[in-house]
């Protein structure tokens, strides 16, 4: 939505967080803050700790998630925006078996010249 239009509609809504539209739809105000400079290793470690804690049923002591289940469960808390294709290849995983492929493209990479010493 255009920024100016968005601001005008929000102003018209005043203190209302939801407005019913004649069409049967709804307009809803949602607020969020931009997050930057994530401390990924620290957060991943903390999530891993919590998943480890959650892997044991506290009433029975039964282990309800193994390591593989915990790694998959991690994806509930972190969205992978891309996979490292080269790294997957290094551990013998063909990434093409796990994705839809788009059109094949060839790019030209320009690198600076190495200075001779």
C-alpha positions in Angstrom: 0.0 0.0 0.0 1.3 3.5 -0.8 2.9 5.1 2.2 0.8 8.3 2.1 -2.4 6.3 1.6 -1.4 4.0 4.5 -0.8 7.0 6.8 -4.2 8.6 5.9 -6.1 5.4 6.5 -4.4 4.9 9.8 -5.2 8.5 10.8 -8.9 7.9 9.8 -9.0 4.8 12.0 -8.0 6.8 15.0 -7.8 4.6 18.1 -9.7 1.8 16.5 -7.5 -1.2 15.9 -10.1 -3.0 13.7 -12.6 -1.4 11.3 -15.4 -3.4 9.6 -15.7 -2.7 5.9 -19.1 -2.6 4.0 -17.8 -5.4 1.8 -17.5 -7.7 4.8 -13.8 -7.3 5.1 -11.7 -5.9 7.9 -9.0 -3.3 8.2 -6.7 -4.0 11.1 -3.8 -2.0 12.5 -0.7 -4.0 13.3 2.4 -2.6 14.8 5.9 -4.1 14.8 9.4 -3.0 15.3 12.2 -3.5 12.8 14.8 -5.9 14.1 18.5 -5.8 13.0 21.9 -7.2 13.8 20.6 -10.5 15.2 23.0 -12.3 17.4 22.4 -15.6 15.5 24.9 -17.9 17.2 23.7 -16.9 20.7 20.0 -17.1 19.8 20.5 -20.4 18.1 22.2 -21.7 21.2 19.4 -20.6 23.4 16.7 -22.1 21.1 18.7 -25.3 21.1 18.8 -25.3 24.9 15.0 -24.8 25.0 14.4 -27.5 22.5 16.6 -29.9 24.5 14.5 -29.1 27.6 11.3 -29.6 25.6 12.6 -33.0 24.3 11.9 -34.6 27.7 8.4 -35.2 29.1 8.8 -33.6 32.6 6.1 -35.9 34.1 7.5 -39.3 32.8 11.2 -38.5 32.0 10.6 -40.0 28.5 12.6 -38.5 25.7 10.0 -37.4 23.1 12.3 -35.8 20.6 15.7 -37.0 19.3 18.4 -34.8 17.8 16.9 -35.0 14.3 13.4 -34.1 15.6 15.0 -31.1 17.4 16.7 -29.8 14.3 13.5 -30.1 12.3 11.6 -28.4 15.1 14.1 -25.5 15.0 12.5 -24.5 11.7 9.4 -23.5 13.7 11.5 -20.7 15.2 13.9 -19.8 12.3 13.1 -19.4 8.7 15.8 -20.4 6.3 15.9 -17.8 3.5 18.5 -19.7 1.6 20.5 -22.9 1.7 24.3 -23.0 1.1 24.4 -25.1 -2.0 28.2 -25.6 -2.0 28.2 -26.6 1.7 25.4 -29.1 1.1 27.4 -30.6 -1.7 30.4 -31.0 0.6 28.4 -33.3 2.8 27.0 -35.3 -0.1 23.5 -33.7 -0.3 22.2 -32.7 -3.8 20.2 -29.5 -3.1 18.3 -30.0 -6.4 16.5 -32.9 -4.9 14.9 -30.6 -2.3 13.8 -27.6 -4.2 12.0 -26.4 -7.3 14.4 -25.1 -9.8 13.9 -21.9 -11.8 15.4 -21.0 -15.2 19.1 -21.8 -15.6 21.1 -18.6 -15.7 24.7 -17.9 -16.3 26.2 -14.8 -14.7 29.4 -13.0 -15.4 31.5 -12.3 -12.4 34.1 -9.5 -12.6 37.0 -9.7 -10.2 39.8 -7.3 -9.6 43.2 -8.2 -11.0 45.7 -9.7 -8.6 48.8 -7.6 -8.2 52.1 -9.3 -8.8 54.6 -9.1 -6.1 
